Amino acid sequence: MIRIIFALMIGFSLASCSTQNLKKKMDLPQEWKHTTNIYEVNVRQYTKEGTFKAFQKELPRLRKMGVETIWFMPITPIAQKNKKGSLGSQYAAADYTSINPEFGDLNDFKMLVDEAHKLGFKVIIDWVANHTGWDHVWTKTNPEYYLKDADGSFHIASGMDDIIELDFSKPELRMAMIDAMKFWVKETNIDGFRCDLASWVELDFWQQARSEVEKVKPLFWIGEFDELENPDYGKVFDASYSWKWMHKTEDYHKKNEPLSELRDLLKQYSEIGGHSMRAWFTSNHDENTWNGTEYEKYGAIAKPLAVFSATWNGIPLLYSGQEMPNLKRLEFFEKDPIKWNGNYELEDFYRKLFDLKKRNKALRGGDPAAYTHILKTSADDKIFSYIRKNGEVEVLVVLNLSKEAVEFTIDDSQLSGSFKNIFDQSERDFTADKKFSFKVSDFAVFEKKS
């Protein structure tokens, strides 16, 4: 209750200036936000060494694959009290302005960011504002920063007994958190934040934080929340998660739900508008560990859904190892390295999608000039197809989201003209011939010829 009352008070004081300032920030000419993709790095499991230096060797390969933005899971030290497993959770911080020694030191991270920037990457880091570990330095220096139970003990976060929640009704806590965020921007020159459980933290804190931290430099902000459930948060963040889509596609595949429900859900996302973007994905650190790899969840439609993630309006998000692909669940609290085999089977697949995303303005995320039209087919219960347009440029996407081979036609006047398939370079004139024959797992992406 105290948090809610204080949030309302802060909200009134910030409303008149923060919204206008944030709008100005978001209108800055940062074209890369609209054409980027995000690659999530699990430093602990990425290499046998599990260090920044070891990961840095992978940068040229990832750049060749077309990765644009690298997101590092939390890089801060891990609390030892009440930790889970032998290594603990990277989301249970012990100090917001230090480096996890498991990964290296601050200079190692600075060198990694510098090298990433030289190669053309943007770099964002995971920011865990809602909670800390039990022996975070603030529990000793500033215990008043924390929510307390009736008996005066620290309040345990919902469902996670290795972390305790902070009290954002405290102005001093807010400023300490903002100062910590500024530290990483000033010291390491990162380009933004992926904000963990963003909707668990009061909205007006994020308004305040973005306004203050961006006094250092403009940044990219992606929040872990679904805008269908938390629409107001979309006014602060550049991008958000598509949790409902992720769960609905899994239910569609495993429970044989109708494809029409996926189309209906996408219409809901589209109605949000273009003031923010969605991140689309088939895996991430939570999903891989707790719910299974994309192949466990989606089976034969894993790759078609990956194509969707890279071509629908928004930002594609890839997790460590998906380019191999990694077929195992990675441990969260123990050392469990990805078993790289040197054969990056899907590297070219993602490179072609990422290249198209970057250069073709029909795929610009959050562009009000871009238009998406879902196409009518003769097999709408099995095939999902759409055209994305921006001016004279068009991209056609055709996905078999069924568990069987399908013969079908696209029965829609919106599709006409000559196109080239980005994967096999074949050309087709769809003005007259709109017939397709797809096997299980098939997909196609065509770029309209100019």
N, C-alpha and C positions, 0 to 999 in steps of 0.2 A: 504494500500500500504506500509506504514512504517513497519507494522508487517511482510509482505512478504519479503521485502528487507532485514530486519534484520535477518529473519529466514534463508535466503540464506547465509548470512555472517556467522552466527553461524554454519550453517550446514557444510560449508567448513572447519571451524576450528575444528569441532568435528569429522568429518568423518574418519580421519585417525586413531584415537585412540578409539573413543566411540564404533564403531561397533565391533571391536575386543574385547574390554573389556566386552561389553554386551554379546557377544557370549560365553566368558569364564564364565560369571555369569550364563547364561542359561544352561551351560553344567555341573554345579555343581550337585552332586548326591542327588537331592531332589526328590526321588521316589514318595513321596506323591502327588506331583502335577499331576502325570499321572494317579493316581488311586482314586483321590478325588471326592467328590461331594460338592456342595455349597448350603447352606441353608440361604436365605435372611431373616434377622430379622427386622421387623418394630417395634421398641421398643415402640413407642407411642401407637400403637393399639394392641400390643401383650397381654397385661394384663389390668385389670381395673386401676391398679396403674400407668402403663406406665413407669416403672423405671427399671434400671439395676438390682436392688436387686430382684424385682419381677420376671424378666425374668430368673435370675440365677437359680431359682427353677426348671426351665424347662430343664436344661442341662442334667440330667440323662435320662430323657425320650427321648430326641433327640439323645443321644448317643446310647441308646438301639435301636433306629430306624435305626442306621447306619450312621447318619450324621457325616461328616468328617471335613468340613470347615464351619465356621459361618461367614456370612457377615452382618455387622451392617450398616444399613442406616446411614446417617450423624449424628454424635454425638456432633457436635459443636453447640454453641448458635445460635439462629435464629434472624436475623435482624428484628427490629420492624417497621422501616419506610417503608411505602408502602407494608406492608406484606399482604398476602392473608388470608382471614378468620380470626378467632379469635386466632389461634395458629401460623399461618404462615407456610411456606415451610421449611422443613429440608434441602433443597438445596439452601437456601439463608443465607449463613453464616454471623455471626457478628464478629467472631473471630476464627482464625484457630487453636489456641492452648488452647482453653478452652472447658469445657463441657456444654452442654445444661442443665440448672438446672431442666428442665422438667424431665430429666432422673435420676438425682442424681448428684454426684460430681466426681472428678477425682479419688479419692480413691475407690469409688464404682466401677468405670470401671476397675481399676487395679485389684481389687478383682475378678471381673467377668472374666477377661482375665486369671488370675492365676488359677481360678477354672476350666475354660475351658481347659487350658493346662494340668492340672492334670488328667482330664478325657480323654485326648487324642485328643481334637479338635485342629485345627488351627483356627486363628482368623484374619479376614481382615476387614478393615473399608472403608467406602465410602469416596472418596476424590474428592472434587468439585473444580477443579483448574481454570476452565474457567471464573468463575464469583463469585461475592459475593452479599450480600444484600446491600441496600442503606446506612446503617449506620454501616457497618463493620469498625473496628477500623482503618483500613488503609485509609478510606476516610477522616479521620481527621489527622492522623500522616503522611501518604504518599499518597496524592491524585495523585501524579505523576505516581503511579502504574497503573492507570486506563486509558482505552481508553476514548477519549473525542470527542464529536460532535463539529461541526464548531463553535458553540456558547460557547464552553468551558464546557458544562454540561457533566455529566457522560453518557456513551453510554449504552443504554438499550439493554439487550440481546434479540435476535430475538424471538418474540412471547411471551416473559415473562417479564412483566413490573415490577416485584418485584425484579429483579436482574440486576446488571450492570457488564460489561465485563472488565477484566484485560488486561493489555498491555504487552505481552510477548516479545516485542522488548526491554524492559528495563532489563538490566542485574541485577539490584538491586532487581527488582520484582522476577525474577527467583530464586535468592539466598534466598530471604525471604520465598518463597514458599517451596523451598527444605529444609530450616531450619525447617519450620513448620512440614513437613513430617517426618523429622528426630526426631522431638520432640516426636511424638507418638510411634515411634519404640523404642527410648531410654527409655521413661518414662513408657510405658505400655507393651512393648515387643510383639506388634502385629506381625503378620506373613505376612502381605501384604496389598495391596490396590485394591479396585475396583474403577477405575477411571471414573468418570461421564463425559459423552460427550467428550471422549478422543480425538476424531478427530476434535473437535472444538479448540483444543490447538495445537500449532505448534509441529510437530513431534520431532524436535531437542530438545525441552524442555524435553520431556519424555526421550530421550536418555541421556540428561544431568542429569535429576532427578534420573533415575534408577542407573546410574553409581555412583552418589554421595551418595544417600540414602543407597545403598547396601554396602557402606563402614562400615555401622553399623552391618548389617547381611544380608544374602541372603533372598529375599522376593518373594512372589507370586504376580504377576501383571495381573489383568484382566481389559481390557478396554472396555468401552461401545462404540463400533464401529463394523461395519461389514467388515470383511477383503476382501470381494468381492468388496466393494466400496472404501476401504482405505488399499490397500495391503501393503504399506510401514510401516504402524503402527504395522503390525504383526511381524516385525523384532525386536520390542522392548518388546511387551507384550507376556506373557505366553499363554494367552487366550483372545478371543474376543467374541462378541455377534453374534448370527445367526439371525439378524433382517429379512433378506430376507426370510429365511425359515419360521419364525414365521408368516409373512404376507402371504406368499404363501400357507401355510397350512390352514389358515383361509379362503382365497379365494377359495381354493380347496373344502372346506366343504360347504361354503355358496353359492358359485357361480357355483358349480358342474363342476369345471375345471378338465381336465383329470389328472389321477394319473401319467401319463408319464411325466408331467411337474415337479412334485416333484422329480422324479428320475433324470431328467436332471439337476435340481438345485443342487442336492446332488453331482452329478458328478463335477459340478463347484467348490463346496466346497472342494471336494477331491483333485482337481488339485492344490489347494493352497500348498499342501505338509505338511510335519510333523514338520516344524520348530515352529509352534504354534498350539494351539488347539481352538476349538469352544465350547462355552457354549450353550447347548440346553435346551429349557424351554417351558412350556405351560402357565406360568404366571410370573409376577413380579410386583413391586409396581406400575409402570406406567400403565401396561396393565390392572391390576385388577381395578384400580380406573377409568381410562378414557375410556377403551374399553371393559371392562367386565371380568368376571371370565372365567376360561378355559372352563366351561360348556356352558356359553353364546356363546363363540367363536367357540368351536369345537363340542359341543353336544356329540353325541354317540362315537366320536373318541377321546375324551379327554384322556381316559386311554391308548388306544393304542399309542397315541402320547407321553404320559409320559413314556411308555416302550421304545419307540424309543429314547427319550432324555437320557435315562440311558444306552443304549446299542450301540448307534452309536459312531463313533470315536470322542471323545471329553470329555466334562465334563457336567454332569447333574446339573441343577440349579433349586432349589425348593423355593417357596415363603411361607412366614408365613401362616399357616392354611391349606395348600393344603393337609396335611395328615389327616384332619378331614373328609371330605373336607369342606372348607369355601365356601359357595355359595352366598356370597354377595360382592358387591363392597365396599371397605373401603374408607371412606372420607380421603382426603389428608391434608386439612388445619384445621380440627376439630377433637376433640376426638371422636373416633368411634371404640371401642374395638371389637376384634374378639369374637364372641359368642361361646366360647368353650363349648362343651356339655359333655366332659369326655369320649366320644366314638371316638377314633381315628381310624376310619373305614379303612383308607388306610395305617396305620402304618406298618402292616406286608407286604403289597404290596411293599412299598418303601424299607423296610428293606431287603427283598430278592433281590431286584434289586441292592441296594447299596452294599450288601455283595458280590454279583457276580462281580460287577464292581471292587471292591477292590482286590479280591483274584484271579480272572481269568485273566491271562495276555493277552488273546485274546481281552479284553476290555480296555487295557491300552490306554489312550489318547495320541496322538502324538508319538506313537511308530512306527518307520519305519519298524520294523519286523512284525507288525500287518497288516493284510490284510482283506479287506472287499469285499465280492462278493455278488452282488444283484442276487437273484435266479429267474429263469424263472418259472412261474406258469401257470396253465390253466385259471386263472382269473386275469391277470395282470392289468385289469382296476379297480379291487376292492381290491386285496391282494398285500401287500408289504412284501416281505420276503428277508432275507439276512443272510449270514453266516459271522462271523468274526473269523479269524484264527490267531494264533501266534505259530509257530512251530507245535507241535502235538496237541495243545488244540484248541477247536472249540466251538463257541456259535451260535446256530440257533435261529433266531427271525422271528416270523410269525405274521402279523398284519392285521386285517380286517379294512381297512380304508374306507369301503363303508357304506351305510345306510340300508343294507339288509343282510340277511343270505346268506352264500355262501358255495357251495360244490365245492371243487377244489383239484387239485393235484400239487405237486411241480415237474416240469418236468426239472430237472437239475442234471447232473451227478456229480456236486460238492457236492451234499448231499448224504452221505452214512454212514453207521455205526450205532452204538447204542448210544442213547441219553437219558437223564433224564430231565423231565420237572421241573424247579425250583419251580414252584408254587404248583403243586399237587403231585410231586414226581413220576408220572407215567413214565414208560420206553417204548421206541419205537426203533425198528430197521428200519431205513429208507432205508436200502439197497434194500428191496423188497417192502415195503409199504409206499407210500408217499401221501396217501389220507387224506384229512381233511374235517371236517364239522364244520363251524364256524357260530355262531349266531352273531347278531349285537353287536359291541363293543368287540368281542372276540380277544384274543391275546394269544400267547404262546412263552415261552423262554425255550430253551433246552440247556443243557450242555453236550458235548460229553463225554461219559464214557471212562476212560483210560484203 
